[in-house]
Amino acid sequence: MRAPLWVPIAAWGFGLVSAALGAAAIVALQADTLSRVIGALSVVVGLAALAWGAAALTLDRTPAPRGAVAGVSAGVIVGLTLLTTEPGRASVLAIALLVGLGVVVACGILRGRRHPSRSTSLWSLIAAAAVVTIAVVPALGTCQGAALLDADGTVLPVVTHGH
């Protein structure tokens, strides 16, 4: 079974956003233990998605398609759970993109099961990477911004420790 070439690229975008959401939940100044644990789960899901995308491109097939769909589903649930934790500092834009990329990856894997993809060109790989990059980079910035929000809505200063 071989999913289209854009599926591993979308999985990389999913993994980057998931890892960024998790990192923001872990390092947020007002994070409690629960949000840090859920953040760590989000980082693990993100790293797994990055590894799966690399394996899919390296092997030139779709490894563990059921496990990949289950992992994407778990990542979406973990991401949505971050919105409900105290202090609830997850970026809504990043969560929306996470859900969207999760749907794209799952649908691409299911499409590959029914209609295996033939080889594609380097240009389609570049186009897929460009589209995912255009969508993911702003979401990564909002993850950091959400981690720096104070309870009253003001942005906390970033303190450097220069000597």
Secondary structure, 3 states (H helix, E strand, C coil): CCCCCHHHHHHHHHHHHHHHHHHHHHHCCCCCHHHHHHHHHHHHHHHHHHHHHHHHHHHCCCCCHHHHHHHHHHHHHHHHHHHHCCCCCCCHHHHHHHHHHHHHHHHHHHHHHHCCCCCCCHHHHHHHHHHHHHHHHHHHHHHHHHHCECCCCCECCCCCCCC
